[in-house]
Amino acid sequence: MADIVPLRSVPDAAVESLLDHAFGTDRFGRTAYRLRKGTQPIAELSFAMTDEDGGLLGSIQCWPVMLARDGGACDPLVMLGPVAVEPAAQQGGIGKTLMRATLAAWEAGNFPPLMMIGDPEYYGRFFGFSADDTSEWVIDGPVERRRLLALAQPGHSVPRFGRIVPRPA
């Protein structure tokens, strides 16, 4: 039996080991990692899945970022990712389960729009993410534009212009 637990209840070393297994030890050079540098995950939106022995099967993290516009105005965003699953446990629905847990917490709270760098076919089909509103976003670092995705709460919109930067805590 697997359990969804707050990510903060899992040792940092276990999370880092999982991320190494899932994405490689060279992951820190990626654009998403540079955007998260110096910030802390949003505890209410970050989860882990553990097995019956407490072993870490997967994790999902969310981070505070913002869309900074000319003139100093900013729109807060939540950067979703990474979604990591232990390679031996992939294809078992762990990632989808973690995504659903985060989306449920996000929908229940007063959180700004989500953004992520991810596969639009997967995250669009299963979770409603889209690149429709991100074409005017500026992001420092390489990224395939079609993979820059966003999702707003029902009845709200995604800000359309600005540069994605870390949001101070």
N, C-alpha and C positions, 0 to 999 in steps of 0.2 A: 504494500500500500504506500503510495507516494503522498506527500503533504506539501501544500503551498505555505511558505512561511515568509515573514518579513526578511528582506535581504540582510538587514542589520543584525539578525540573529545568527548569521553564518560567518565564521571567521574569514577575515579579508584574505588570508593566505589560500583558503579553499576556493574562493571566488577567482583569485588571480590564477591559480592552477587550472581551473576550468576554462578561463579565457585563453590561457596558453594552449590548452588542448584543442579548443574550438577554433581559434583564429591564428595561432602561431605567436611566437615571442616577438615578432617584428611588427606587431599590430600598433605600436605606439606612434608610428610615423603616419598613420592614416589620418585623413582630414577630420573625421569624427572624434578621434582621440585628442587631437589638438584643440578642438572646440570645447572639450570637457575639462581640459587641463586647468587645475586650480579651483575646480568646483567640487561639490559633494553631491552624490545622488540624492534625489528627492525620496525620502524614506517612505512616504505614503504610497508611492507608485513603483517601488522597486521590490522585487520578490525573488524567491528561490524555490526550487522544488527539490525535496530531499526524499530519499528512499526510507524504508522502514528502519534501517540502521543509522539514519542521519547522514548518509552519504549524499553529496551534492550531485544532482542530475542535471540541473539547469538553473539559469538565472536571467533576470531581465532588470535593466536599470533605466532610470529616467533622470535627466539632468536639466538644470535651469540655464536656458540661453535666452537671447532676445534678438529682435530684429531692430537694429539701430538705423534711424533715418537721418537724412540731412537736417540740420537745425537742432539736433539733440533729442528729438522725441524717440521713444523706444516702445516696442510692443513685446511683452513677455511671451515666450514660447517654452514648451517642454520638449527636449530632445529625447526621443525614445531610442534606446539601444546602448549597448549591445544586447541582443537576445542570444544567449549561448546555451547549447545543449552538449553534454558529454558525448563525444563522437560515437561511442558504443551504444548510446541510448537514442540516437537520432532516428527519425522516422516513426517515433512512437507517440507523437502528439504532445510532447512536453512543451515545445516552443509555442504551439497554439494555445495550450492551457495557460501558460505564463502570460501570453498576450491578452487573453481574455480576462485574466485577473487584473492586469494593469489597466486595461480599458474600462473595466467595471469600476475600479477605484477612481480613475480619471473622470468618468461620467458622473459618479456620485459626489465628487468634490467640486470646488470652485477653481478649476485649473484652466490655464490658457490653452490655446491650440497646441496640438502635438506636431512635431516635425521629426523626420528621420531620413537617413540615407539607406535605402533598401530597394529590394526588387519590387517594381511597381506591379508586376503581374500577380505576385503572391500577396503583398500587403494591400493592394487594391481589391483583389478578388475576395479575400477572406475578412478584411478589416476596414475597408472603405477609404484607405489612404489614396491620395491622388497628387499628381504633379501639376494639376490645372492652375493652381494659384501661386506657384513658386518660380515661375519663369523670370521674374524680375528680381529675385533674391540674389544677393552677392554672397559668396562664401569663399573664404580664404583657404585655398588648397584645391587639389584636383578632386573633381566629382563629376560623374556622368549626370547631366542635367535631368534626365528622365528618372534618375534615382533619388532626387531631392523631393521628398513627399511631405504632405501635410494632411491634417485632419482636425476639423473644428467641432466643438460641441454642437448638437442640434440647435438651430436658430441663431448661431453665431457664424462669423466669417473668419477666414484666414487673412491676416495682413498681407498685402501684395508687394510691398516694396521695402528694401532695406538690406543691411548687411548682418548676417548671423554672427553674433559674438557671444562669449560667455556672459552670463548674468551673475553679478556679484550676489553673494548670499545676504 
